[in-house]
Amino acid sequence: MLSTFFVPEGTDFSASEIEVDGEEAHHGVNVLRLKQSEEVKISNGAGNWAIGKVSQLSKKSFTVEIYTRGFDSAAKQRVVVVQAILKNDANKEAVDFLTQVGVDEIIPWQSQHSIGKIDDKSLRKWQNVTRESSRQSRRTRIPVIANTHSTESLISKIRDLQNIFVLHESAENRLSQIEINQEADVILIVGPEGGLSEFEVNTFTAAGAKVVRLGESVLRAANAGAAATSVVMSRTGKW
């Protein structure tokens, strides 16, 4: 499968040649050891893509001669994961897996039991992870990393929407069995290592969310969102 590299959104994909520089070029030249005439794929992370052969190589950039181009439209039914902020590297692990399984947006959530905090620097790290993971998984659309939400702002965002599912180990209904409206976006809410508080569960339920579980085993907070997304992908025909 072709290696994928990302260029800025303003890149002209109608051009006969496209230059790749910065961190993407470093990855291609110094890590993957790209060679002259090697075939690669380029994307702007927002659906535009092109395939071509490396025509020029330098230490800090490479140029691709384009011969095929296209555009991948955004999904009609988006999958959004509200991920409670976790500890240290668990955030990276969660965002990495969520990107690989195909989520469209990740919303960092400061829940009551979240130990970690998030700032602009942390958000940039989340964005870097989605970029790296999208490159690895050959995605042409990089997931959106939203601004951090409190429980209050999150409720305002999801109130009365359909397909809002809160993952909870003690829920009676399984996500694999519950009805999913095929015409509405799916929003999955994943708690932190310490779990959801009773207040949060009740608040989400009052806003119209449904509390569900996955299987019999309890997954780590960094992996639960990706597992739930996999179920949704299968249920909605994306997989």
C-alpha positions in Angstrom: 0.0 0.0 0.0 1.2 3.5 -0.8 2.8 5.7 1.8 0.6 8.7 2.5 1.9 12.2 3.2 0.0 15.4 4.3 0.3 18.8 2.8 -1.4 22.1 3.9 -5.1 22.5 3.0 -4.4 25.3 0.6 -2.3 23.1 -1.6 -3.3 23.2 -5.3 -4.2 19.6 -6.2 -4.7 20.5 -9.8 -1.0 21.2 -10.2 1.2 18.7 -12.1 3.7 18.6 -9.3 3.3 19.0 -5.5 6.1 19.7 -3.0 6.1 18.1 0.4 8.2 19.7 3.2 8.4 20.0 6.9 7.8 17.1 9.2 6.1 15.1 6.5 9.2 15.4 4.3 11.4 14.5 7.2 9.4 11.3 7.7 9.6 10.4 4.1 13.2 11.2 3.4 14.8 10.2 6.7 12.5 7.6 8.1 11.0 5.8 5.1 14.0 6.5 2.9 12.0 7.5 -0.1 13.7 6.9 -3.5 13.5 8.6 -6.8 10.5 7.4 -8.9 8.8 5.8 -5.8 5.0 6.0 -5.9 3.4 7.9 -3.0 0.0 9.3 -2.1 -0.5 12.9 -0.9 -3.5 14.4 0.9 -4.5 17.6 2.5 -6.3 15.8 5.4 -9.6 17.2 4.2 -10.5 14.8 1.4 -8.3 15.9 -1.5 -5.7 13.3 -2.5 -3.2 12.7 -5.4 -0.9 9.9 -6.4 2.3 10.3 -8.2 6.0 9.4 -8.3 8.8 11.2 -6.5 10.6 13.4 -9.0 13.0 15.3 -6.8 14.5 14.6 -3.4 16.5 16.8 -1.0 17.2 16.7 2.7 14.2 18.8 3.7 11.7 18.2 0.9 10.6 16.1 -2.0 8.5 16.8 -5.1 5.9 14.4 -6.5 4.9 14.3 -10.2 1.1 13.8 -10.1 -0.8 11.5 -12.4 -3.9 10.6 -10.5 -6.1 12.8 -8.2 -9.4 12.6 -6.4 -11.6 13.7 -3.5 -13.1 11.7 -0.7 -16.3 13.3 0.5 -17.1 13.6 4.2 -19.1 10.8 5.8 -22.9 11.4 5.7 -23.1 9.8 9.2 -20.3 11.0 11.4 -18.9 9.1 14.4 -17.9 11.5 17.2 -16.1 10.3 20.3 -16.2 12.4 23.5 -13.1 11.2 25.2 -12.6 12.0 28.9 -9.1 13.4 29.5 -6.8 10.6 30.7 -3.4 10.3 32.4 -0.2 11.0 30.5 0.4 8.7 27.5 -3.1 7.1 27.8 -4.4 10.2 25.9 -2.0 9.5 23.0 -3.0 5.8 23.0 -6.7 6.6 22.9 -6.5 9.2 20.2 -4.2 6.9 18.1 -6.7 4.0 18.2 -9.7 6.2 17.6 -8.0 7.6 14.5 -7.1 4.2 13.2 -10.7 2.8 13.5 -12.1 5.8 11.6 -13.7 8.4 13.9 -14.5 11.7 12.4 -14.2 13.9 15.5 -12.7 13.6 19.0 -13.9 15.9 21.7 -11.6 16.2 24.8 -13.8 16.2 27.9 -12.8 17.3 31.4 -14.9 14.9 33.5 -15.2 14.9 37.2 -12.8 12.0 37.6 -10.3 13.1 35.0 -6.9 13.4 36.7 -5.1 15.0 33.8 -5.6 18.5 32.5 -5.4 19.8 28.9 -4.2 23.1 27.5 -3.3 24.4 24.0 0.0 22.5 24.0 -1.9 19.3 24.9 -4.4 19.9 22.2 -1.6 20.3 19.6 -0.3 16.9 20.8 -3.7 15.3 20.2 -3.7 16.9 16.7 -0.2 15.6 16.0 -1.3 12.1 17.0 -4.3 12.2 14.7 -2.0 13.3 11.8 0.5 10.6 12.4 -2.1 7.9 12.9 -4.0 9.1 9.7 -0.7 8.8 7.8 -0.2 5.2 9.1 -3.8 4.2 8.4 -3.8 5.8 5.0 -6.7 8.2 5.8 -7.3 11.1 3.5 -9.4 12.9 6.2 -7.7 13.7 9.5 -10.2 13.6 12.5 -11.1 16.9 14.0 -9.9 17.6 17.5 -12.4 19.9 19.1 -11.8 22.3 21.9 -12.0 20.9 25.4 -15.5 20.6 26.8 -16.8 20.7 30.4 -19.8 18.6 31.2 -22.0 21.7 31.1 -20.8 22.7 27.6 -21.0 19.1 26.4 -24.7 18.9 27.5 -25.5 22.0 25.5 -23.9 20.4 22.5 -25.7 17.0 22.6 -29.0 17.8 24.2 -31.9 16.1 22.4 -29.7 14.7 19.6 -30.2 11.1 18.6 -27.6 8.3 18.8 -25.9 9.6 22.0 -24.4 6.6 23.8 -22.6 6.7 27.2 -20.4 3.7 27.8 -20.8 2.3 31.3 -19.8 -1.1 32.6 -23.1 -1.6 34.6 -25.5 -0.7 31.8 -28.1 -3.3 31.0 -28.2 -2.8 27.2 -25.3 -3.6 24.9 -24.2 -1.2 22.2 -24.2 -4.2 19.7 -28.0 -4.7 20.3 -29.4 -1.2 20.7 -31.1 0.6 17.8 -29.0 3.2 15.9 -30.6 5.8 13.7 -28.9 5.5 10.4 -29.7 9.1 9.5 -28.0 10.8 12.4 -24.5 11.2 13.6 -23.3 8.8 16.4 -21.8 10.3 19.5 -20.0 8.0 22.0 -19.1 9.3 25.5 -16.1 7.6 27.1 -15.2 8.1 30.8 -11.8 8.4 32.4 -9.8 5.8 34.4 -11.9 6.5 37.5 -15.1 6.0 35.6 -18.2 8.2 35.3 -19.7 9.8 38.3 -23.4 9.2 39.1 -24.1 12.8 38.5 -22.6 12.6 35.0 -24.5 9.5 34.1 -27.8 11.1 35.3 -27.0 14.4 33.5 -26.3 12.7 30.2 -29.4 10.5 30.5 -31.6 13.6 31.2 -30.2 15.1 28.0 -31.4 12.2 26.0 -28.3 9.9 26.0 -28.6 6.1 26.3 -26.3 4.3 28.7 -24.8 1.1 27.1 -22.0 -1.4 27.7 -19.8 -3.4 25.4 -19.2 -7.0 26.5 -18.6 -8.8 29.8 -15.1 -7.6 30.3 -14.2 -4.0 31.3 -11.9 -2.3 28.9 -9.3 0.3 29.7 -10.4 3.9 29.3 -7.8 4.4 26.5 -9.3 1.5 24.5 -13.0 1.5 25.2 -13.8 4.3 22.6 -12.0 2.5 19.8 -13.8 -0.8 20.7 -17.2 1.0 20.7 -16.4 2.8 17.4 -15.7 -0.6 15.9 -19.2 -1.8 17.0 -20.8 1.3 15.5 -18.8 0.9 12.2 -20.1 -2.6 11.8 -23.7 -1.6 12.7 -23.8 1.3 10.3 -22.2 -0.4 7.3 -19.0 1.5 7.4 -17.1 -1.7 8.0 
